[in-house]
């Protein structure tokens, strides 16, 4: 398999979503070893999932991984070069979909014994703790703004090879500090693509995919990333 930026973004995003959504499944689905283990388990694993995804993406051909269409758009705004945006976003979408499908199969017996359709959806997609559209939009925009400025700052000053670990720590603190209101998607493919997987997978008693909310974790991260790179 020949390394390439497309392959790197696809595999890196796959690992990000597979690990990140699987920890949510471990915490929320019935009968798991991690059931009800709490938010800190989720935020820790998501930070480490980002770190793992970045390392994998670098190994397989994406030297400066994004794993996030909002960051891809933000960096294009910064450089003025939009030539790689379509291929990066396509790779991220494919990786996210495969990651969501992998989580479904990994936790296959646990869907049937979990009664709450909200918990099943939460494995795949984010949602507001309190539905308030302006606040929900601001939360997702702000989280991605911090991610954009923080990650750009880390890579502009870091030369030891620890960049992926430091970005993972950044996502960890974003999750703990800014994730309590909307679940900190801060990445369009982290929400939109797995939400699509939820809508088409044969999950017993899954309920609605709540598409009426899906535009917020799609649009707000892009706005936050662009504002962040303009500041940077």
C-alpha positions as CSV (number, residue, x, y, z in Angstrom):
1,X,0.0,0.0,0.0
2,X,1.7,3.2,-1.2
3,X,1.8,6.0,1.4
4,X,0.0,9.2,0.3
5,X,-1.7,12.2,1.9
6,X,-5.1,10.7,0.9
7,X,-4.3,7.3,2.6
8,X,-2.8,9.1,5.6
9,X,-5.9,11.2,6.1
10,X,-8.2,8.3,5.6
11,X,-6.4,5.9,8.0
12,X,-5.7,8.6,10.6
13,X,-9.4,9.6,10.6
14,X,-10.4,6.0,10.8
15,X,-8.4,5.5,13.9
16,X,-9.6,8.7,15.4
17,X,-13.3,7.9,15.0
18,X,-13.0,4.1,15.7
19,X,-11.2,4.8,19.0
20,X,-13.1,7.9,20.0
21,X,-16.6,6.6,19.3
22,X,-15.8,3.2,20.8
23,X,-14.9,4.8,24.2
24,X,-18.4,6.5,24.1
25,X,-19.9,3.0,23.4
26,X,-17.9,1.5,26.3
27,X,-19.2,4.1,28.7
28,X,-22.9,4.3,27.5
29,X,-23.9,0.9,26.2
30,X,-25.2,-1.7,28.6
31,X,-23.1,-4.8,29.5
32,X,-19.7,-3.3,28.8
33,X,-16.8,-3.3,31.2
34,X,-16.7,0.5,31.1
35,X,-20.4,1.2,31.6
36,X,-21.1,4.4,33.5
37,X,-17.4,5.1,33.9
38,X,-17.9,8.8,33.2
39,X,-16.9,11.8,31.2
40,X,-13.2,11.8,32.1
41,X,-12.8,8.3,30.5
42,X,-14.3,9.7,27.3
43,X,-12.2,12.9,27.2
44,X,-9.0,11.0,28.0
45,X,-9.6,8.4,25.2
46,X,-10.6,11.1,22.7
47,X,-7.4,13.0,23.3
48,X,-5.4,9.8,22.9
49,X,-7.4,8.9,19.8
50,X,-6.4,12.2,18.2
51,X,-2.8,11.5,19.1
52,X,-3.0,8.0,17.6
53,X,-4.7,9.3,14.5
54,X,-2.1,11.9,13.8
55,X,0.8,9.4,14.2
56,X,-0.9,7.0,11.9
57,X,-1.7,9.7,9.3
58,X,2.0,10.7,9.3
59,X,3.2,7.2,8.9
60,X,0.9,6.5,6.0
61,X,1.7,9.7,4.0
62,X,0.1,12.8,5.4
63,X,3.1,14.7,7.0
64,X,0.9,17.5,8.4
65,X,-2.4,15.7,9.2
66,X,-5.7,17.5,9.6
67,X,-8.2,14.6,10.2
68,X,-10.8,17.4,10.3
69,X,-12.4,19.3,7.4
70,X,-12.6,22.5,9.5
71,X,-8.9,22.5,10.0
72,X,-8.4,21.7,6.3
73,X,-10.5,24.7,5.3
74,X,-8.7,26.9,7.9
75,X,-5.3,26.1,6.6
76,X,-6.5,26.7,3.0
77,X,-7.7,30.1,4.1
78,X,-4.2,30.7,5.6
79,X,-2.2,29.6,2.6
80,X,-4.6,30.5,-0.2
81,X,-4.1,27.0,-1.7
82,X,-7.3,25.1,-2.0
83,X,-6.0,22.3,-4.3
84,X,-5.8,19.6,-1.6
85,X,-9.1,20.4,0.1
86,X,-11.4,18.1,-1.9
87,X,-9.1,15.1,-1.6
88,X,-8.4,15.7,2.1
89,X,-12.1,16.1,2.9
90,X,-13.1,13.0,0.9
91,X,-10.4,10.9,2.7
92,X,-11.7,12.2,6.1
93,X,-15.3,11.3,5.2
94,X,-14.3,7.8,4.1
95,X,-12.2,7.3,7.2
96,X,-14.9,8.5,9.5
97,X,-17.6,6.3,8.0
98,X,-15.4,3.2,8.2
99,X,-14.6,4.1,11.8
100,X,-18.2,4.4,12.7
101,X,-19.0,1.1,11.1
102,X,-16.1,-0.6,12.9
103,X,-17.5,0.7,16.3
104,X,-20.9,-0.7,15.4
105,X,-19.5,-4.2,14.7
106,X,-17.1,-4.1,17.6
107,X,-19.9,-3.5,20.1
108,X,-22.5,-5.5,18.2
109,X,-24.1,-7.5,21.0
110,X,-24.5,-4.4,23.2
111,X,-26.9,-2.5,21.0
112,X,-29.7,-4.9,21.6
113,X,-29.5,-4.8,25.4
114,X,-29.3,-1.0,25.6
115,X,-32.8,0.5,25.9
116,X,-32.1,4.2,25.6
117,X,-32.1,5.4,22.0
118,X,-30.3,8.5,23.1
119,X,-27.4,6.6,24.4
120,X,-27.2,4.7,21.1
121,X,-27.2,7.9,19.1
122,X,-24.6,9.5,21.4
123,X,-22.1,6.8,20.4
124,X,-22.2,8.2,16.9
125,X,-23.1,11.9,17.2
126,X,-23.1,14.8,19.5
127,X,-26.0,16.7,21.0
128,X,-26.7,19.6,23.3
129,X,-27.1,19.2,27.1
130,X,-29.5,22.1,26.9
131,X,-31.0,22.9,23.5
132,X,-30.3,26.6,22.8
133,X,-29.2,27.1,19.2
134,X,-27.1,30.3,19.7
135,X,-25.2,28.9,22.7
136,X,-24.8,25.5,21.0
137,X,-23.3,27.1,17.9
138,X,-21.1,29.3,20.0
139,X,-19.8,26.3,21.9
140,X,-18.8,24.3,18.8
141,X,-17.3,27.4,17.2
142,X,-15.3,28.3,20.4
143,X,-14.0,24.7,20.8
144,X,-12.7,24.6,17.3
145,X,-11.3,28.1,17.6
146,X,-9.2,26.9,20.5
147,X,-8.2,23.8,18.6
148,X,-7.1,25.8,15.6
149,X,-5.1,28.3,17.5
150,X,-3.7,25.8,19.9
151,X,-2.6,23.2,17.3
152,X,-1.1,25.9,15.1
153,X,0.8,27.3,18.0
154,X,2.1,23.8,19.0
155,X,3.4,22.9,15.5
156,X,4.9,26.4,15.0
157,X,7.1,26.0,18.1
158,X,7.6,22.3,18.5
159,X,10.5,20.4,17.0
160,X,10.9,17.3,19.2
161,X,8.4,15.1,17.5
162,X,5.9,15.4,20.4
163,X,3.4,17.4,18.4
164,X,0.8,14.7,18.1
165,X,1.0,14.0,21.8
166,X,0.6,17.7,22.6
167,X,-2.3,18.1,20.3
168,X,-3.9,15.1,22.0
169,X,-3.5,16.9,25.3
170,X,-5.1,20.0,23.8
171,X,-8.1,17.9,22.8
172,X,-8.2,16.5,26.3
173,X,-8.4,19.9,27.9
174,X,-11.0,21.1,25.3
175,X,-13.1,18.1,26.2
176,X,-13.0,18.7,29.9
177,X,-13.3,22.5,29.8
178,X,-15.5,23.1,26.8
179,X,-17.3,19.7,26.2
180,X,-20.0,19.9,28.8
181,X,-22.5,21.8,26.7
182,X,-22.5,20.1,23.3
183,X,-20.1,17.2,23.5
184,X,-17.4,19.0,21.6
185,X,-17.6,17.6,18.1
186,X,-15.1,20.3,16.9
187,X,-14.9,18.4,13.7
188,X,-17.6,18.1,11.0
189,X,-16.8,14.4,10.1
190,X,-16.8,13.4,13.8
191,X,-20.5,14.2,13.8
192,X,-22.1,14.3,10.4
193,X,-20.6,11.1,9.0
194,X,-21.2,8.8,12.0
195,X,-24.7,10.3,12.3
196,X,-25.3,9.1,8.7
197,X,-24.0,5.7,9.7
198,X,-26.4,5.7,12.6
199,X,-29.3,6.5,10.3
200,X,-28.6,3.5,8.0
201,X,-27.3,0.8,10.3
202,X,-29.8,-1.8,11.5
203,X,-29.6,-0.9,15.2
204,X,-32.5,-2.2,17.1
205,X,-34.5,0.6,18.9
206,X,-32.1,3.3,17.7
207,X,-34.7,6.1,17.4
208,X,-34.2,9.3,15.5
209,X,-30.8,10.5,14.2
210,X,-31.9,14.1,15.0
211,X,-30.8,15.7,11.7
212,X,-32.3,19.0,12.8
213,X,-29.3,19.5,15.0
214,X,-26.6,18.2,12.6
215,X,-26.0,21.6,10.9
216,X,-24.4,23.0,14.1
217,X,-21.5,20.6,14.4
218,X,-21.1,20.9,10.6
219,X,-21.0,24.7,10.2
220,X,-19.8,26.0,13.6
221,X,-16.4,24.2,13.6
222,X,-15.6,25.6,10.1
223,X,-16.4,29.1,11.4
224,X,-14.3,28.6,14.5
225,X,-11.3,27.2,12.5
226,X,-11.4,30.2,10.1
227,X,-11.5,32.7,12.9
228,X,-8.7,30.8,14.7
229,X,-6.4,30.8,11.7
230,X,-7.1,34.5,11.1
231,X,-6.0,35.3,14.6
232,X,-3.0,33.0,14.3
